[in-house]
C-alpha cells in the first residue's frame, strides 16, 4: 500500500512524503526564493514560479487524463525539453530566466511528467 502526505518544514518548505513497502521517502518541493516567485496576495514564499507551474501542469494533466484523454509519449518527452534548456541556458549564460518563462516551462514539465508516468506505469505495472 502506498501513502502520500505533505508536511510544511520551516527551513525547507513543503515536503511530500511517500510511504511504500514500509519505507518513507521525503521530497523537498521548492527552494522558495522570493525573487523567483510570483508576488500575489502575500504568498511569494510558498512556491517559486517554476514549482507553481509544475504543480498546475500536474494537476491539469491528471484531470485531463482522468477524463480519458492521453497524449503521445513523444509529446510528454518534448514537454520536458523546455525546462532543461531553460536551466542549461541560465547555467551557461549567467542570465536569469523570467518568472513567466519559469512558470511556462514548469507547466509543460508538469504535463510531461504526469503523462510520461502514465506511460511508464503501463510498461511496468507494479
Secondary structure, DSSP 8 states (H G I E B T S, - for coil): -EEEEEEEETTTEEEEEEEETTEEEEEE-----GGGS--STT-TTT--HHHHHHHHHHHHHHHHHHTT----HHHHHHHHHHHHHHHHHHHHH-----HHHHHHHHHHHHHHHHHHHHHHHHHS--
